[in-house]
Amino acid sequence: MKRLGIMLSAILLLTSTAQAADLGWNSGASPVYSPTPASGWSGFYAGVNAGYGWGTLTRQPVGGGAQTQNNTSGGQFGAQAGYNMDMGGFVLGGEADLQWANIGHTEDLPGVGSFKAGIDFYGTLRGRAGMSFGQVMPFVTAGIAAGRGSASLTNPGGVTTSQSATHMGWTVGAGLEAQATENISIKAEYLYVDLGTQSYNGLPAGVGNIDATQRFSVVRAGLNYKF
């Protein structure tokens, strides 16, 4: 009985080995499994994204004085384009994006009117570095940022005076991108954006000439198409 069990085990083992050989599992060319990803990350891509931003607006009179800091928040959406180089698991690339934004602060100033300041749109030019795990790639990113800010005051009579300025700064962040098909990928990303300080001159009394500093965080989701 013991010998019969050993013989049956040997037959099952030989049968399994033969089936594995027929499937090519031992040859490295299996149609079921391959250590090579179905699609690499190299190439140009472009896509769209949308998200939410929050941060701080710091303002003070031009030339110095007391600072006022307020929270900012709002939505944003835009488009991005870039290029990746897949070096066998380590991915290097660059990406540029342009975002419409409504990240700002509104405040009622008693006897003066409604003051509003924020970022209307911004863009970044960043390097990216990631590690690919098949169709999934976590990455870090950093670069320069620029945006247009605005500040306005609407007096009790409904008259609005508005000024705008171009901010320059930097950004850093991280994210995760995953390939849905050979050409389409989805991503989730966090960015911290520091657009520095710019002067807004010519606003009415009660606000006056101010230096405004814009810093904010963004979380966003995106869709890319690789060409």
Secondary structure, DSSP 8 states (H G I E B T S, - for coil): -HHHHHHHHHHHHHHHHHHHHHHTTTTT--SS--SS-SS---EEEEEEEEEEEEEEEEEEETTS---EEEEEEEEEEEEEEEEEEE-SSEEEEEEEEEEEEEEEEEEEETTTEEEEEEEEEEEEEEEEEEE-BTTEEEEEEEEEEEEEEEEEEE-TTS-EEEEEEEEEEEEEEEEEEEESSSSEEEEEEEEEEEEEEEEE----TTT-SEEEEEEEEEEEEEEEEE-
